[in-house]
Each structure stands twice: as C-alpha cells, then as structure tokens.
Amino acid sequence: MAARGNRALRIVLTCVRYPPAPGGAETHVRSLAEAYARRGHDVVVHTSDLHTEYPFVRGDLGGEMGGVKVVRHRARRLLGSWTVMPALPRALREAARGADVLHAHSYGYHQTVAAARASRATGTPLVFTPHFHPPWSMEGGAGRRLLRRAFDPTLGASVVRQASRVIGVSRGEIEEMKKHLPLDEAKVRVIPNGFDADKFRSVPDGEGVRHRLGLPSGAKIVLFAGRLASNKGLHVLVPAFAAAAKGDPAAVLVLAGEDQGWRPRLEAMAKERGIADRVRFTGHLPDGAYREHLAAADLFVLPSEWEAFGIVLLEAMACGVPCVATRVGGAPEVVQEGRTGLLVPYGDEAALAGAMGELLRAPWIGKRMGAAGRERAMSLFSWDAVADRTLAVYREVTPG
C-alpha cells in the first residue's frame, strides 16, 4: 500500500518493552508501528528482550509482528534499578543514519538517552513521547527514585533539549513534566492515546464471565484491569471496596491483570477485611477474554497514583461501563466527571468507597454514564487518528 499524502518515511521507534510484553506504553508503540506499516512506511522497532521489568523477566527475542521488524536487545540491570541495553546505542546510531525520524518512548529509560545521542551524532530528528511518570510515582522502589534525582537535571534534561518535538498524551502529563524538566512549550504537541475501536464495535456478552468466576447472574462486578503493581492504588481499592460493598452482598471485586508481586499482599488485605470470598484474581487475560470481562463489569475502577492517560479507561467506556478513576494526570481528560464516570483524589479511601457505592446503589446512573462513555470513546479516539496526527508531527521535523 502506498503511503498516504507525502512520500513514505523511514521511521525508527525505540521503547523499553514491546508486545507481547504487557502495558499501556507498549500497546501505544505497537499500535503506531503497525499503523505506519499499513500506510507503506518503513518501520523498525528497537526494544529490550524483557517481558516485565519488575520483576525482571525476559520474553521473546527478535522477529516481525504485524508487518513491523522488531529488534530485541538483551537487557541488563545497572546500579540495581536502571535497565540498560548495552548493544542498543550502536544499533540506534546505525539505524538513525538511514532514517527520516527517530521516535523514542518512555522518559527515564536507557533507550531515550541512547536515542538522543544517536540524534545528535547523525542529525536525524528526534521525536519524544515521554509517557511521563513523576518521580514520586514509579516502580522500582527507593533506589529508582534516588536515581531519578540525579537523572532528571542531567540526562533527562538533555533528552528533552535534543528532541525536536515532545508529544504528550495529555495536557495533565505535560503540566506535571514541566515541574521537573526544562520543557520548551513551542516543541510540545498533545496527541491523546487511542484504542482499537474496531475490536469494540460489538460488545460481547459478559454472562460467560460470571459463570467462569463462579458468580451468580445477579452479581455486581467491580472491575480493575491492569498490572498488579505498586503505583496502581490497589492498596486503597481493596479497603474502599470493602466499605462500599458492606450493604451490597451482590458486589464482587475482580482484579484482572498480571501480578507483579502484589497479589499476596492484596489477598491478605481482603482476608483481614472479611471479603476474601468476594475478591477474584484472573491473572493476565487474552485479548478476547479481556473484552468479555470489561463487558461483564457493572463498574470499572482505576485508582492509580498516576496515569499519563489511561487507555484502559477508553476500553471500559467503549464497552458501556461507567468509570471511577483518580483525578490524576490525563484521567480527567478521558473521563468526563458526572457524565461518563466519577473522579476522586488519589489515596482517598473514603472518596473512592463513596463513588463506588453511589454507582452500585444507583445502577440506572451507571447505565446512563456507560452509554455516554461508549459514544465518547467510539467517536473521538482511535489509533488511526493518533497515527495520522503523529505522522503530521514527523512531517514538521523531516526535511523535504
């Protein structure tokens, strides 16, 4: 297929992990790469061999996915908390010499520093999508946060300065980023995340999910979907659900996603609060089963400490499910408070319990919000639109 508009571009993308590794940034990069390939652009992705970073688990190596060449470099842990790919800097320099644009993803990682240096060495324009996490909201513990104190004013600032354009997935992300880095507003473009709307044209029947989870047909499912990780607010969600569900014996909390070390703690919390029999863990869900769980939910909850955007909110909305989310980062730009869901302060257990309880007690309000959310998601967000807008940014920085 010929590229739309102007000539086909040679595009190099780099990110810390790539599908089948899970995660929002991983989905973002893959969706862009495959959209570019469909348009006839020459695309290569340089990434690590990791499936997860915390814990440090390796995944698939090499290969091609969706018409995109994927080069996976062996990752190592430096200083106990920073993931590096020793072979990547040279590989990126070589790739950049023949490229029109170099697009690096995820602030604070080795590949962004390597991309900035490759851009300086070759003159190839650098576009940077930070998927920014503030220093106070990071996986990796105290060592990683300490590293950020040294990284931000030095290597981090150099990446931002080298970038010809910085693409934020929300205005909230950009405003938080400006508190920590010398970000030139003239370089900034805000392009919201998207989702694969075609997969949600038809909403699946969720009753099969209730059966597989051993729930009665009248169960009210409160669903979280995402990594079971330190910055997802799950230590707030479990006690908040216990409070919200006190007067509603039909309510069940379903935690869907790959465990990154938090399941034992969450199980203990549920047991302490007497709701162990009302909490289900699904583990990582394949794509189709994931959509079925979304469709089965009466309420979707994302209590994160930070979300630069929150693709999963779009996917829940596309299934007609009302959302409760924390008022952080880009979440308020996805969930329209009072129309498609409710927003609460991060860490406020009482507020989270109150919002969940309100929608559990008044399902007609949830249905109205769910209908509005589906209309918003399906009409405004798609990866094709994101790819078109991102390609326009490439054209801004690409000579000729």
VMD Tcl script that draws the C-alpha trace (Angstrom):
set ca {
  {0.00 0.00 0.00}
  {1.34 3.43 -0.85}
  {1.83 5.89 2.00}
  {-0.89 8.48 2.37}
  {-0.05 12.06 1.50}
  {3.66 12.69 1.07}
  {6.48 10.24 0.48}
  {6.94 7.15 2.62}
  {9.10 7.71 5.68}
  {11.82 5.61 7.24}
  {10.84 5.51 10.92}
  {12.83 4.13 13.84}
  {10.91 3.59 17.09}
  {12.53 2.67 20.39}
  {10.93 1.64 23.67}
  {11.84 -0.32 26.79}
  {9.46 -3.23 26.08}
  {7.25 -4.26 23.18}
  {4.31 -6.68 22.94}
  {3.70 -9.39 23.84}
  {5.05 -7.58 26.89}
  {2.05 -6.01 28.67}
  {1.44 -2.32 29.34}
  {-0.08 0.88 28.02}
  {3.09 2.36 26.52}
  {3.80 -1.00 24.88}
  {0.32 -1.00 23.31}
  {0.83 2.60 22.17}
  {4.10 1.88 20.35}
  {2.81 -1.28 18.70}
  {-0.38 0.43 17.52}
  {1.59 3.27 15.94}
  {4.16 0.96 14.36}
  {1.56 -1.28 12.75}
  {-0.48 1.71 11.56}
  {2.64 3.16 9.90}
  {3.41 -0.18 8.24}
  {-0.14 -0.37 6.85}
  {0.39 3.07 5.32}
  {3.51 1.90 3.50}
  {6.16 3.44 5.72}
  {9.39 1.58 6.51}
  {9.26 0.89 10.27}
  {11.67 -0.79 12.68}
  {11.37 -1.03 16.47}
  {14.38 -1.35 18.77}
  {13.48 -2.60 22.23}
  {14.61 -4.95 25.01}
  {14.07 -8.67 25.48}
  {12.06 -8.07 28.67}
  {8.52 -9.25 29.32}
  {8.38 -7.33 32.62}
  {10.87 -5.07 34.32}
  {9.62 -5.53 37.90}
  {10.14 -8.46 38.30}
  {12.96 -8.72 35.76}
  {11.62 -11.37 33.38}
  {12.84 -11.91 29.84}
  {10.44 -12.57 26.96}
  {10.54 -13.15 23.22}
  {13.55 -12.30 21.08}
  {13.65 -10.83 17.58}
  {11.12 -11.38 14.85}
  {8.46 -9.48 12.98}
  {4.97 -8.59 14.24}
  {2.18 -7.02 12.24}
  {4.47 -6.17 9.34}
  {6.94 -4.42 11.66}
  {10.56 -5.51 12.13}
  {11.25 -5.80 15.86}
  {14.85 -5.93 17.12}
  {15.08 -7.03 20.76}
  {18.31 -6.27 22.62}
  {19.38 -8.13 25.73}
  {18.63 -6.07 28.82}
  {20.68 -5.83 31.99}
  {20.14 -4.15 35.35}
  {22.58 -1.33 36.19}
  {23.01 0.09 39.71}
  {20.33 -2.30 40.88}
  {17.45 -0.33 39.39}
  {18.16 1.02 35.88}
  {17.51 -1.18 32.86}
  {20.11 -0.83 30.12}
  {20.64 -2.49 26.75}
  {24.41 -2.44 26.08}
  {24.07 -3.14 22.35}
  {21.36 -0.53 21.77}
  {23.36 2.75 21.42}
  {25.38 1.48 18.46}
  {22.32 -0.12 16.87}
  {20.34 3.12 17.13}
  {23.15 5.19 15.64}
  {23.32 2.83 12.67}
  {19.54 2.82 12.27}
  {19.29 6.60 12.59}
  {21.75 7.19 9.75}
  {19.27 5.78 7.27}
  {16.10 7.13 8.92}
  {13.94 10.20 8.46}
  {12.86 10.31 12.09}
  {13.77 8.67 15.36}
  {10.89 8.36 17.84}
  {11.75 7.43 21.45}
  {9.19 6.44 24.06}
  {9.13 6.48 27.88}
  {11.05 9.05 29.90}
  {13.79 7.95 32.25}
  {14.88 4.89 30.33}
  {18.14 3.98 28.65}
  {16.69 3.92 25.14}
  {15.66 7.59 25.32}
  {19.20 8.64 26.27}
  {20.62 6.44 23.51}
  {18.14 7.93 21.02}
  {19.09 11.50 21.95}
  {22.77 10.70 21.45}
  {22.04 8.99 18.12}
  {20.08 12.06 17.03}
  {22.99 14.36 17.92}
  {25.50 12.11 16.17}
  {23.54 11.72 12.94}
  {21.37 14.82 12.71}
  {18.22 12.67 12.45}
  {15.31 14.49 14.12}
  {14.23 13.10 17.48}
  {10.56 12.94 18.47}
  {9.98 12.04 22.11}
  {6.82 10.66 23.73}
  {7.60 10.52 27.46}
  {4.65 8.53 28.91}
  {5.84 10.52 31.91}
  {5.77 9.26 35.48}
  {6.63 11.83 38.17}
  {9.49 10.78 40.46}
  {7.02 10.17 43.27}
  {5.04 7.62 41.20}
  {7.44 5.00 39.98}
  {8.06 1.31 40.22}
  {11.48 0.21 41.37}
  {11.46 1.45 44.95}
  {13.70 3.97 46.71}
  {16.72 3.15 44.56}
  {14.88 4.08 41.37}
  {13.58 7.32 42.89}
  {17.07 8.24 44.08}
  {18.38 7.62 40.59}
  {15.75 9.99 39.20}
  {17.04 12.80 41.43}
  {20.36 12.57 39.61}
  {18.88 11.69 36.21}
  {16.31 14.47 35.74}
  {18.60 17.55 35.74}
  {21.31 15.83 33.68}
  {20.48 13.04 31.23}
  {16.74 13.65 31.38}
  {17.11 17.34 30.59}
  {19.48 16.55 27.71}
  {16.88 14.27 26.09}
  {14.20 16.94 26.31}
  {16.53 19.57 24.86}
  {17.60 17.33 21.97}
  {14.04 16.45 20.99}
  {12.63 18.42 18.07}
  {9.12 17.64 19.32}
  {7.74 16.30 22.59}
  {4.38 14.55 22.27}
  {2.29 14.39 25.43}
  {-0.65 12.03 25.64}
  {-2.48 14.56 27.80}
  {-2.17 18.17 28.91}
  {-2.02 16.93 32.50}
  {1.08 14.90 31.67}
  {2.79 17.92 30.10}
  {1.99 20.22 33.02}
  {3.44 17.73 35.50}
  {6.50 17.21 33.32}
  {7.17 20.97 33.24}
  {7.56 20.93 37.03}
  {10.61 18.69 36.69}
  {12.27 19.44 33.34}
  {13.20 22.38 31.08}
  {10.40 21.74 28.60}
  {10.04 24.26 25.78}
  {6.31 24.70 25.16}
  {6.98 25.51 21.49}
  {8.13 21.90 21.00}
  {5.06 20.39 22.67}
  {2.24 18.66 20.83}
  {-0.58 16.92 22.73}
  {-1.98 13.84 21.00}
  {-4.29 11.69 23.16}
  {-3.89 7.95 23.27}
  {-6.21 5.82 21.22}
  {-7.60 2.32 21.31}
  {-8.54 -0.34 18.76}
  {-12.13 0.76 18.23}
  {-12.78 -1.96 15.65}
  {-12.46 -4.60 18.37}
  {-15.25 -2.87 20.32}
  {-17.80 -2.37 17.53}
  {-19.71 -5.28 19.01}
  {-19.76 -5.56 22.81}
  {-19.53 -9.20 23.92}
  {-21.92 -10.88 26.35}
  {-20.47 -10.92 29.84}
  {-22.57 -13.68 31.35}
  {-19.95 -16.29 30.48}
  {-17.50 -14.40 32.68}
  {-19.83 -14.65 35.67}
  {-20.10 -18.39 35.08}
  {-16.31 -18.87 34.82}
  {-15.76 -16.86 38.00}
  {-18.40 -18.87 39.84}
  {-20.67 -15.85 40.30}
  {-24.47 -15.77 40.19}
  {-26.06 -13.93 37.27}
  {-27.10 -11.10 39.60}
  {-23.55 -10.40 40.84}
  {-22.39 -6.79 40.52}
  {-18.84 -6.82 39.18}
  {-16.48 -4.02 40.16}
  {-13.53 -4.48 37.79}
  {-9.94 -3.31 37.87}
  {-7.77 -4.20 34.84}
  {-4.07 -3.54 34.73}
  {-0.81 -4.69 36.23}
  {-0.97 -5.62 39.91}
  {1.79 -3.14 40.67}
  {2.82 -0.63 43.30}
  {1.54 2.52 41.57}
  {-1.95 1.31 40.67}
  {-3.57 2.20 44.01}
  {-4.76 -1.33 44.74}
  {-3.89 -1.00 48.43}
  {-6.55 1.73 48.51}
  {-9.03 -0.11 46.30}
  {-9.37 -3.25 48.44}
  {-10.38 -1.49 51.69}
  {-12.50 1.02 49.76}
  {-14.38 -1.82 48.10}
  {-14.88 -3.49 51.49}
  {-16.52 -0.30 52.74}
  {-18.61 0.26 49.61}
  {-19.85 -3.32 49.49}
  {-20.89 -3.61 53.14}
  {-24.54 -3.06 52.34}
  {-24.48 -4.81 48.97}
  {-23.91 -8.57 49.18}
  {-24.08 -8.86 45.36}
  {-20.91 -6.79 44.82}
  {-17.71 -8.61 43.82}
  {-14.27 -7.14 43.14}
  {-12.44 -8.62 40.14}
  {-8.74 -7.79 39.74}
  {-7.67 -8.62 36.18}
  {-4.05 -8.38 35.18}
  {-0.59 -9.81 35.51}
  {0.71 -9.97 39.07}
  {3.92 -8.01 39.58}
  {4.39 -9.03 43.19}
  {1.29 -7.54 44.81}
  {-1.21 -10.39 44.83}
  {-0.17 -11.90 48.21}
  {-0.49 -8.52 49.89}
  {-3.89 -7.88 48.33}
  {-5.13 -11.33 49.30}
  {-4.05 -10.67 52.89}
  {-5.84 -7.31 52.90}
  {-9.04 -8.90 51.60}
  {-8.85 -11.62 54.25}
  {-8.29 -9.07 57.03}
  {-11.42 -7.19 55.95}
  {-13.55 -10.29 55.66}
  {-14.06 -10.07 51.88}
  {-11.70 -12.79 50.65}
  {-14.65 -14.68 49.13}
  {-15.72 -11.54 47.26}
  {-12.41 -10.84 45.51}
  {-11.34 -12.67 42.34}
  {-7.93 -12.62 40.65}
  {-7.86 -13.55 36.96}
  {-4.20 -13.11 36.07}
  {-3.32 -11.79 32.62}
  {-6.25 -12.09 30.22}
  {-6.01 -12.79 26.48}
  {-7.48 -10.09 24.30}
  {-10.93 -11.63 23.79}
  {-11.33 -12.63 27.44}
  {-10.26 -9.14 28.49}
  {-13.05 -7.55 26.45}
  {-15.54 -10.05 27.87}
  {-14.56 -9.05 31.41}
  {-14.97 -5.38 30.56}
  {-18.42 -6.08 29.11}
  {-19.39 -8.08 32.21}
  {-18.50 -5.26 34.60}
  {-21.07 -3.05 36.24}
  {-18.37 -0.59 37.22}
  {-14.75 -0.08 36.21}
  {-12.27 1.35 38.72}
  {-8.78 2.74 38.06}
  {-7.41 4.06 41.41}
  {-3.86 4.78 40.16}
  {-1.36 7.07 41.78}
  {-0.60 8.41 38.30}
  {-1.82 7.86 34.74}
  {-0.41 9.92 31.91}
  {-3.59 8.94 30.04}
  {-5.21 5.58 30.86}
  {-6.06 3.60 27.71}
  {-7.97 1.06 29.79}
  {-10.49 3.79 30.66}
  {-11.27 4.20 26.96}
  {-11.72 0.46 26.57}
  {-14.08 0.25 29.54}
  {-16.07 3.21 28.21}
  {-16.26 1.54 24.79}
  {-17.98 -1.40 26.50}
  {-20.56 0.93 28.01}
  {-19.18 0.68 31.54}
  {-19.14 3.69 33.92}
  {-15.70 4.52 35.32}
  {-14.38 5.63 38.68}
  {-10.83 6.96 38.42}
  {-8.42 9.07 40.39}
  {-8.12 12.72 39.43}
  {-4.50 12.45 38.29}
  {-2.55 13.09 35.08}
  {-4.65 12.61 31.97}
  {-7.54 10.70 33.54}
  {-9.75 13.84 33.78}
  {-9.25 14.32 30.03}
  {-10.62 10.83 29.38}
  {-13.40 10.51 31.96}
  {-15.89 13.36 31.89}
  {-16.84 13.75 35.53}
  {-20.53 13.32 36.13}
  {-21.16 12.32 32.51}
  {-19.10 9.18 31.82}
  {-17.92 8.47 35.36}
  {-16.69 9.87 38.66}
  {-13.26 11.17 39.71}
  {-11.77 11.05 43.20}
  {-8.49 12.19 44.79}
  {-5.73 9.61 44.81}
  {-5.36 7.77 48.10}
  {-8.70 8.96 49.48}
  {-10.22 5.67 50.59}
  {-13.49 7.25 51.76}
  {-13.99 9.15 48.49}
  {-13.26 6.03 46.43}
  {-15.67 3.97 48.55}
  {-18.31 6.69 48.22}
  {-18.03 6.86 44.42}
  {-18.23 3.09 44.03}
  {-21.10 2.87 46.48}
  {-23.03 5.60 44.69}
  {-22.93 3.75 41.37}
  {-23.59 0.35 42.93}
  {-26.71 1.71 44.65}
  {-27.97 3.54 41.56}
  {-27.32 1.28 38.54}
  {-29.51 3.48 36.33}
  {-26.98 6.28 36.75}
  {-24.20 3.88 35.77}
  {-26.09 2.81 32.66}
  {-26.54 6.42 31.59}
  {-22.84 7.14 32.16}
  {-21.87 3.95 30.34}
  {-23.88 4.92 27.27}
  {-22.30 8.38 27.22}
  {-18.84 6.86 27.68}
  {-19.27 4.48 24.76}
  {-20.36 7.31 22.48}
  {-17.36 9.42 23.55}
  {-14.80 6.64 23.15}
  {-16.03 5.35 19.81}
  {-16.42 8.79 18.23}
  {-13.27 10.58 19.40}
  {-10.42 8.11 19.88}
  {-8.81 5.61 17.52}
  {-5.26 4.53 16.79}
  {-5.66 5.52 13.15}
  {-6.35 9.10 14.23}
  {-3.38 9.03 16.63}
  {-1.12 7.67 13.87}
  {-2.25 10.36 11.42}
  {-1.59 13.14 13.95}
  {1.79 11.68 14.92}
  {2.83 11.38 11.28}
  {1.95 15.06 10.90}
  {4.45 15.81 13.68}
  {7.07 13.77 11.83}
  {6.42 15.87 8.73}
  {7.05 19.02 10.79}
  {10.60 17.94 11.59}
  {11.51 16.00 8.44}
  {13.17 17.98 5.66}
  {11.56 17.63 2.26}
}
mol new
graphics top color blue
foreach p $ca { graphics top sphere $p radius 0.5 }
foreach p [lrange $ca 0 end-1] q [lrange $ca 1 end] { graphics top cylinder $p $q radius 0.2 }
display resetview
